[in-house]
Amino acid sequence: MFAFGDQLREILAIPGVCGAALVDYQNDRVVAAIGPDPAAEREQARRSARAVGQVVGDRLFRARHACGKGALDDLVITRGNTRLLVAAVRAGPGARLCVQVRMDRRDGNLAFARRRLRGVLRPPARARPAPAPEQPHAPLPPRPRRPERPVPGTTLVADRPDTATLYRVLKALKEL
């Protein structure tokens, strides 16, 4: 489950983030908000949630097993000097929760914020068994030399160049 207190503080620590809110779209309410002015953040998140809900509808919450058809990972809305990053929280089959992150357009790095937001929203990985150590490989045999390569230390002799080519090159150099 999404322990929203710590995660919202972690989201707020992302450079350029001005505020964050956890929104319940099913009941059209703000569950939690964090920012310099939490009351203003709640009101802004509520208004944004209504607008995003009308535009996106249910596509933000479609199941992942549907081959990704119609499902959205996140949504970015740009307005004035701010960006609103909306990401669905995969909390359960009937949950309609999303996180709204408000960023300063000048100070925030959108790509960095999206990556960090995915890391925060991803459920903790189960403990995996340690991989078995690899057995050392036998040394590879030496590569055979290609016969077209000259042997090191030999002098290469070039063919005499075509005089017509040399005159064209000289003419072009003089024109520079």
C-alpha positions in Angstrom: 0.0 0.0 0.0 1.1 3.6 -0.6 2.3 5.0 2.7 1.6 8.5 1.5 3.2 10.6 4.3 6.8 9.5 3.6 6.4 9.2 -0.1 4.9 12.7 -0.5 7.9 14.1 1.5 10.2 12.2 -0.7 8.5 13.6 -3.8 8.7 17.1 -2.4 12.4 16.7 -2.0 12.8 16.4 -5.8 14.5 19.6 -7.2 12.0 22.0 -8.6 8.9 20.4 -7.0 6.6 23.0 -5.4 4.0 20.7 -4.0 2.4 17.2 -4.2 -1.0 15.7 -3.4 -2.6 12.3 -3.3 -6.0 12.5 -5.0 -8.9 10.0 -4.9 -10.6 10.4 -8.2 -13.4 8.0 -7.3 -14.7 10.2 -4.5 -13.3 13.5 -6.0 -11.3 14.4 -2.9 -7.7 15.1 -1.9 -6.4 12.5 0.6 -3.2 14.3 1.5 -1.3 17.3 0.3 2.2 18.7 1.0 3.8 22.0 0.1 4.6 25.4 1.4 0.9 26.1 1.9 -0.9 22.8 2.4 -4.4 24.4 2.3 -3.7 26.1 -1.1 -2.1 22.9 -2.3 -5.3 20.9 -1.5 -7.5 23.4 -3.3 -5.2 23.4 -6.4 -5.1 19.6 -6.4 -8.9 19.4 -6.1 -9.4 21.8 -9.1 -6.8 20.0 -11.1 -8.2 16.6 -10.3 -11.6 17.6 -11.6 -10.1 18.9 -14.8 -7.8 16.0 -15.4 -10.7 13.6 -14.6 -12.9 15.2 -17.3 -10.1 15.0 -19.9 -8.5 11.7 -19.2 -11.4 9.8 -17.7 -10.6 6.2 -16.8 -7.6 5.7 -19.0 -5.2 6.7 -16.2 -6.4 3.7 -14.2 -6.7 0.9 -16.7 -5.0 -2.4 -15.9 -1.5 -3.1 -17.0 -2.4 -6.6 -18.2 -4.4 -5.1 -21.1 -1.1 -4.9 -23.2 -0.9 -1.2 -22.4 -3.8 -0.3 -24.8 -5.3 2.9 -23.6 -3.5 2.9 -20.2 -1.5 6.0 -19.3 1.6 5.9 -17.1 1.6 9.6 -16.4 0.3 12.9 -17.7 2.1 16.3 -17.9 0.1 19.5 -18.0 1.9 22.8 -18.6 0.4 26.1 -17.5 2.3 29.3 -17.2 5.4 28.8 -15.1 4.3 25.4 -13.6 4.0 21.9 -14.7 1.5 19.4 -13.3 2.7 15.8 -13.4 -0.1 13.3 -12.7 0.7 9.6 -12.1 -1.6 6.8 -11.2 -0.9 4.8 -8.0 -1.4 1.1 -8.5 -3.0 0.5 -5.1 -5.5 -2.2 -5.9 -8.2 -3.3 -8.4 -10.8 -0.7 -7.4 -8.6 2.1 -6.3 -8.6 5.4 -8.2 -5.7 7.1 -6.6 -3.1 9.3 -8.3 -0.3 11.6 -7.3 -0.3 15.1 -8.6 3.2 16.8 -8.5 3.3 20.5 -9.1 6.7 21.7 -10.5 8.3 25.0 -11.2 8.9 25.2 -15.0 12.2 27.1 -14.7 13.8 25.2 -11.8 12.4 21.7 -12.3 13.8 18.9 -14.5 10.8 17.0 -15.8 12.6 13.9 -16.9 14.4 13.6 -13.5 11.1 14.1 -11.7 9.3 11.5 -13.7 12.0 8.9 -13.0 12.1 9.7 -9.3 8.3 9.6 -9.1 8.3 6.2 -10.7 10.8 5.0 -8.1 8.8 6.4 -5.3 5.5 4.9 -6.5 7.0 1.5 -7.4 6.2 -1.1 -4.7 9.2 -2.5 -2.9 10.8 -5.4 -4.7 10.6 -8.8 -3.0 13.8 -10.3 -1.8 15.4 -12.2 -4.7 17.9 -15.0 -4.2 21.4 -14.1 -4.9 22.6 -15.2 -8.3 25.0 -18.2 -8.4 28.6 -17.2 -9.0 29.7 -17.7 -12.6 32.3 -20.3 -13.4 35.6 -18.8 -14.8 35.8 -19.2 -18.6 38.6 -20.9 -20.4 40.9 -18.5 -22.2 40.0 -17.8 -25.8 42.4 -19.0 -28.5 44.5 -16.3 -30.2 42.9 -14.8 -33.3 44.5 -15.7 -36.6 46.1 -12.8 -38.4 44.5 -11.7 -41.6 46.8 -12.1 -44.6 45.9 -8.7 -46.1 47.4 -6.9 -43.2 51.0 -6.0 -43.5 53.5 -7.4 -41.1 54.6 -4.8 -38.5 58.0 -3.2 -39.4 57.7 -3.5 -43.1 57.7 -0.5 -45.4 54.7 0.1 -47.6 55.2 1.5 -51.1 52.3 3.3 -52.7 51.5 3.4 -56.4 52.3 6.6 -58.3 49.2 8.8 -58.2 47.4 10.0 -61.3 48.7 13.4 -62.4 45.2 14.6 -63.5 44.0 14.1 -59.9 47.0 15.9 -58.5 46.3 18.9 -60.8 42.7 19.0 -59.7 43.7 19.0 -56.0 46.3 21.7 -56.6 43.8 23.9 -58.4 41.2 23.5 -55.6 43.8 24.3 -53.0 44.8 27.5 -54.8 41.1 28.6 -54.9 40.9 28.5 -51.1 
